[in-house]
Amino acid sequence: MDAPNRVSYTWASGGEKHTVTWTLQDLGDGKVNLHLEQTGFANAQGLEGARYGWGKWCGELKKVLA
């Protein structure tokens, strides 16, 4: 953890070890960029599933923040 700018966590499932890292970047004028990175995919199917899941989750977060 690089508080308050970065948090990272790891878990293992189905023979894969995934790491998710969230990074906040101050853009000034009250704007903040939230960057998400996930690593550890053994195949394209897992990557596509994560893209769908994170896209859906982030879409809901956007609604809550609006």
KETIMI-354653 format. One record per residue: residue in one letter; x, z, y of N, C-alpha, C in turn; residue number from 1. Coordinates in nm, 2 decimals, decimal comma, always signed. Atoms other than C-alpha are relative to their C-alpha. Example, Ala and Ser with C-alpha at 12.3 -4.5 7.8 and 13.67 -1.06 7.14 Angstrom:
# residues 2
+------+--------+--------+--------+--------+--------+--------+--------+--------+--------+------+
! resn !    n_X !    n_Z !    n_Y !   ca_X !   ca_Z !   ca_Y !    c_X !    c_Z !    c_Y ! resi !
+------+--------+--------+--------+--------+--------+--------+--------+--------+--------+------+
!    A !  +0,09 !  +0,00 !  -0,12 !  +1,23 !  +0,78 !  -0,45 !  +0,09 !  +0,00 !  +0,12 !    1 !
!    S !  -0,09 !  +0,00 !  -0,11 !  +1,37 !  +0,71 !  -0,11 !  -0,08 !  +0,08 !  +0,11 !    2 !
+------+--------+--------+--------+--------+--------+--------+--------+--------+--------+------+
END
This chain:
# residues 66
+------+--------+--------+--------+--------+--------+--------+--------+--------+--------+------+
! resn !    n_X !    n_Z !    n_Y !   ca_X !   ca_Z !   ca_Y !    c_X !    c_Z !    c_Y ! resi !
+------+--------+--------+--------+--------+--------+--------+--------+--------+--------+------+
!    M !  +0,08 !  +0,00 !  -0,12 !  +0,00 !  +0,00 !  +0,00 !  +0,09 !  +0,00 !  +0,12 !    1 !
!    D !  -0,06 !  +0,01 !  -0,13 !  +0,12 !  -0,09 !  +0,35 !  -0,10 !  +0,03 !  +0,10 !    2 !
!    A !  +0,11 !  -0,04 !  -0,09 !  -0,14 !  +0,10 !  +0,54 !  +0,05 !  -0,01 !  +0,15 !    3 !
!    P !  +0,14 !  +0,04 !  +0,02 !  -0,31 !  +0,00 !  +0,75 !  -0,02 !  -0,15 !  -0,02 !    4 !
!    N !  +0,00 !  +0,14 !  +0,00 !  -0,22 !  -0,36 !  +0,70 !  -0,03 !  -0,07 !  -0,14 !    5 !
!    R !  +0,00 !  +0,07 !  +0,13 !  -0,21 !  -0,43 !  +0,33 !  -0,04 !  +0,10 !  -0,11 !    6 !
!    V !  +0,03 !  -0,08 !  +0,12 !  -0,36 !  -0,29 !  +0,00 !  +0,00 !  -0,10 !  -0,11 !    7 !
!    S !  -0,01 !  +0,08 !  +0,12 !  -0,29 !  -0,42 !  -0,34 !  -0,03 !  +0,08 !  -0,12 !    8 !
!    Y !  +0,03 !  -0,07 !  +0,13 !  -0,41 !  -0,33 !  -0,69 !  +0,01 !  -0,09 !  -0,11 !    9 !
!    T !  -0,02 !  +0,08 !  +0,12 !  -0,36 !  -0,45 !  -1,04 !  -0,08 !  +0,06 !  -0,12 !   10 !
!    W !  +0,07 !  -0,04 !  +0,13 !  -0,56 !  -0,44 !  -1,37 !  +0,03 !  -0,11 !  -0,10 !   11 !
!    A !  -0,02 !  +0,09 !  +0,11 !  -0,52 !  -0,60 !  -1,71 !  -0,13 !  -0,01 !  -0,08 !   12 !
!    S !  +0,12 !  +0,03 !  +0,07 !  -0,80 !  -0,76 !  -1,90 !  +0,01 !  -0,13 !  -0,08 !   13 !
!    G !  +0,00 !  +0,12 !  +0,08 !  -0,83 !  -1,01 !  -2,19 !  +0,14 !  -0,07 !  -0,01 !   14 !
!    G !  -0,13 !  +0,05 !  +0,01 !  -0,45 !  -1,05 !  -2,21 !  +0,06 !  -0,05 !  +0,13 !   15 !
!    E !  -0,06 !  +0,04 !  -0,13 !  -0,40 !  -1,12 !  -1,84 !  +0,01 !  +0,13 !  +0,08 !   16 !
!    K !  -0,02 !  -0,11 !  -0,10 !  -0,27 !  -0,89 !  -1,57 !  -0,01 !  -0,06 !  +0,14 !   17 !
!    H !  +0,03 !  +0,06 !  -0,13 !  -0,42 !  -0,96 !  -1,23 !  +0,04 !  +0,10 !  +0,11 !   18 !
!    T !  -0,03 !  -0,08 !  -0,12 !  -0,31 !  -0,84 !  -0,89 !  -0,07 !  -0,06 !  +0,12 !   19 !
!    V !  +0,07 !  +0,04 !  -0,12 !  -0,53 !  -0,86 !  -0,58 !  +0,06 !  +0,07 !  +0,12 !   20 !
!    T !  -0,06 !  -0,05 !  -0,12 !  -0,38 !  -0,82 !  -0,24 !  -0,09 !  -0,04 !  +0,12 !   21 !
!    W !  +0,07 !  +0,02 !  -0,12 !  -0,58 !  -0,78 !  +0,08 !  +0,09 !  +0,03 !  +0,12 !   22 !
!    T !  -0,09 !  -0,02 !  -0,11 !  -0,39 !  -0,82 !  +0,41 !  -0,08 !  -0,02 !  +0,13 !   23 !
!    L !  +0,06 !  +0,01 !  -0,13 !  -0,52 !  -0,76 !  +0,76 !  +0,10 !  -0,04 !  +0,10 !   24 !
!    Q !  -0,09 !  +0,05 !  -0,10 !  -0,36 !  -0,95 !  +1,05 !  -0,08 !  +0,01 !  +0,14 !   25 !
!    D !  +0,06 !  -0,01 !  -0,14 !  -0,44 !  -0,86 !  +1,42 !  +0,03 !  -0,13 !  +0,07 !   26 !
!    L !  -0,01 !  +0,13 !  -0,07 !  -0,51 !  -1,19 !  +1,60 !  -0,01 !  +0,02 !  +0,15 !   27 !
!    G !  +0,02 !  -0,03 !  -0,15 !  -0,56 !  -1,02 !  +1,94 !  -0,14 !  -0,02 !  +0,04 !   28 !
!    D !  +0,13 !  +0,01 !  -0,06 !  -0,87 !  -1,01 !  +2,16 !  -0,11 !  +0,05 !  -0,10 !   29 !
!    G !  +0,10 !  -0,06 !  +0,09 !  -1,05 !  -0,79 !  +1,90 !  -0,02 !  -0,08 !  -0,13 !   30 !
!    K !  +0,02 !  +0,08 !  +0,12 !  -1,01 !  -1,05 !  +1,62 !  +0,10 !  +0,04 !  -0,10 !   31 !
!    V !  -0,09 !  -0,04 !  +0,11 !  -0,87 !  -0,97 !  +1,28 !  -0,02 !  -0,11 !  -0,12 !   32 !
!    N !  +0,00 !  +0,09 !  +0,11 !  -0,79 !  -1,21 !  +0,99 !  +0,01 !  +0,09 !  -0,13 !   33 !
!    L !  -0,01 !  -0,06 !  +0,13 !  -0,86 !  -1,08 !  +0,64 !  +0,04 !  -0,10 !  -0,11 !   34 !
!    H !  -0,05 !  +0,10 !  +0,10 !  -0,66 !  -1,26 !  +0,37 !  +0,00 !  +0,07 !  -0,14 !   35 !
!    L !  +0,01 !  -0,05 !  +0,13 !  -0,72 !  -1,22 !  +0,00 !  +0,08 !  -0,09 !  -0,09 !   36 !
!    E !  -0,08 !  +0,08 !  +0,09 !  -0,48 !  -1,33 !  -0,27 !  -0,01 !  +0,07 !  -0,14 !   37 !
!    Q !  +0,01 !  -0,05 !  +0,14 !  -0,53 !  -1,29 !  -0,65 !  +0,10 !  -0,08 !  -0,09 !   38 !
!    T !  -0,10 !  +0,07 !  +0,09 !  -0,25 !  -1,37 !  -0,90 !  -0,02 !  +0,05 !  -0,15 !   39 !
!    G !  +0,00 !  -0,05 !  +0,14 !  -0,22 !  -1,35 !  -1,28 !  -0,09 !  -0,09 !  -0,09 !   40 !
!    F !  +0,09 !  +0,09 !  +0,08 !  -0,44 !  -1,64 !  -1,41 !  +0,08 !  -0,07 !  -0,11 !   41 !
!    A !  -0,07 !  +0,07 !  +0,11 !  -0,34 !  -1,78 !  -1,75 !  -0,06 !  -0,14 !  -0,02 !   42 !
!    N !  +0,06 !  +0,14 !  +0,02 !  -0,58 !  -2,08 !  -1,73 !  -0,09 !  -0,03 !  +0,12 !   43 !
!    A !  +0,08 !  +0,05 !  -0,11 !  -0,78 !  -2,29 !  -1,48 !  -0,14 !  +0,06 !  +0,00 !   44 !
!    Q !  +0,14 !  -0,06 !  +0,01 !  -1,12 !  -2,15 !  -1,61 !  -0,01 !  +0,13 !  +0,07 !   45 !
!    G !  +0,00 !  -0,13 !  -0,07 !  -1,03 !  -1,80 !  -1,50 !  +0,02 !  -0,01 !  +0,15 !   46 !
!    L !  -0,02 !  +0,02 !  -0,15 !  -0,91 !  -1,92 !  -1,16 !  -0,13 !  -0,05 !  +0,06 !   47 !
!    E !  +0,12 !  +0,05 !  -0,05 !  -1,23 !  -2,12 !  -1,11 !  -0,11 !  +0,11 !  +0,01 !   48 !
!    G !  +0,10 !  -0,11 !  +0,00 !  -1,44 !  -1,81 !  -1,21 !  +0,03 !  +0,09 !  +0,12 !   49 !
!    A !  -0,04 !  -0,09 !  -0,11 !  -1,25 !  -1,60 !  -0,96 !  -0,04 !  -0,06 !  +0,14 !   50 !
!    R !  +0,04 !  +0,07 !  -0,13 !  -1,30 !  -1,86 !  -0,68 !  -0,15 !  +0,02 !  +0,02 !   51 !
!    Y !  +0,14 !  -0,02 !  -0,02 !  -1,67 !  -1,85 !  -0,74 !  -0,04 !  +0,14 !  +0,03 !   52 !
!    G !  +0,03 !  -0,14 !  -0,02 !  -1,69 !  -1,47 !  -0,76 !  +0,04 !  +0,05 !  +0,13 !   53 !
!    W !  -0,04 !  -0,04 !  -0,14 !  -1,48 !  -1,41 !  -0,45 !  -0,07 !  -0,07 !  +0,11 !   54 !
!    G !  +0,08 !  +0,07 !  -0,10 !  -1,66 !  -1,68 !  -0,26 !  -0,14 !  +0,06 !  +0,02 !   55 !
!    K !  +0,13 !  -0,06 !  -0,01 !  -1,99 !  -1,52 !  -0,34 !  +0,01 !  +0,14 !  +0,07 !   56 !
!    W !  -0,02 !  -0,13 !  -0,06 !  -1,87 !  -1,17 !  -0,26 !  +0,04 !  +0,00 !  +0,15 !   57 !
!    C !  -0,04 !  +0,01 !  -0,14 !  -1,70 !  -1,27 !  +0,07 !  -0,12 !  -0,06 !  +0,08 !   58 !
!    G !  +0,12 !  +0,05 !  -0,07 !  -2,02 !  -1,46 !  +0,17 !  -0,10 !  +0,11 !  +0,03 !   59 !
!    E !  +0,09 !  -0,12 !  -0,03 !  -2,22 !  -1,14 !  +0,13 !  +0,06 !  +0,09 !  +0,10 !   60 !
!    L !  -0,07 !  -0,08 !  -0,10 !  -1,96 !  -0,95 !  +0,33 !  -0,02 !  -0,05 !  +0,14 !   61 !
!    K !  +0,02 !  +0,07 !  -0,13 !  -1,99 !  -1,20 !  +0,61 !  -0,14 !  +0,03 !  +0,05 !   62 !
!    K !  +0,14 !  -0,03 !  -0,04 !  -2,37 !  -1,14 !  +0,62 !  -0,01 !  +0,14 !  +0,05 !   63 !
!    V !  +0,01 !  -0,14 !  -0,03 !  -2,32 !  -0,76 !  +0,63 !  +0,07 !  +0,02 !  +0,14 !   64 !
!    L !  -0,07 !  -0,02 !  -0,13 !  -2,07 !  -0,79 !  +0,92 !  -0,06 !  -0,07 !  +0,12 !   65 !
!    A !  +0,06 !  +0,08 !  -0,11 !  -2,28 !  -1,03 !  +1,12 !  -0,09 !  +0,08 !  +0,09 !   66 !
+------+--------+--------+--------+--------+--------+--------+--------+--------+--------+------+
END
